[in-house]
């Protein structure tokens, strides 16, 4: 009988310890999701002799009314005085969030900017089983939910002078540099129309950039083959809940987890100057779904990309 009691006490102790650890981990994950971080990355894509260009890459804001801390942090990025803002989508997480986005961006809207949308600019987020992100993609997309005010958001951006890259190409002059862009609508929803933007990138431009929300390989392959110097994307949340050291378990697309965030090459084994290759910058984003406001080993971020001259022959 004494051994049974001892086993019961041991089992109870283990259960209590496990519950305490689970509570502590959850509390940490909630805390980390609010530790907004500015990352600084140099990307060697400009022609020799060009002055550096400061590009603020924003993604996956997932803003809702009441997120005062995130809004204030985002508004503070205006002090960086970027030369260009690139927004890669998923700005909204609430039907009344467009004024929140506008106020949070503040004077950043006065800077030159380009944008594409993600699924959470079009459709309200919904409660999902987080385990599904670790399973093979079934192709099912949740488009049977209420729409978000994406038209109002688009007008907010275009009225400020930002360029809509939804399945479009465009040329933007920033200072003394000419930037050629190609963008696609959200590949995660299969809204991308690569045939509408495909073709050799503008060779007369000083730098050529591809822009997409979700970094699906078909999009990256096309942009790289067309001669874009770098591709900017978001969507992955950097894996959101990662192993120690920031190792992602999933990207919620067909990009390998090793490239879930940060600056990489595409194809992954390419070198600068290789034909049909480019740089790839994937933002881990600033937000999360309102139904999963947690992060582990993957802090929310914005990135100040400094474009600098490269030291190889451009193709």
Secondary structure, DSSP 8 states (H G I E B T S, - for coil): -HHHHHHHHHHHHHHHHHHHHHHHHHHHHHHHTT--EEEEEEEEEE-TT---EEEEEE----B-TT-HHHHHHHHHGGGG--SEEEE-S--BSSTT-HHHHHHHHGGGGGS-EEE---HHHHB------GGGGGS--------SS-B--HHHHHHHHHHTT-EE-TTEEEEEEETTEEEEEEE-S-GGGT---HHHH-S---TTSSEEEEEEEE--HHHHHHHHHTT-SEEEEE-SGGGSB-BTTTB-S--SSSS-GGGSSEEEEESTT--TT-TT-EEEEE---S---TT----BS---EEEEEEEEE-SS---
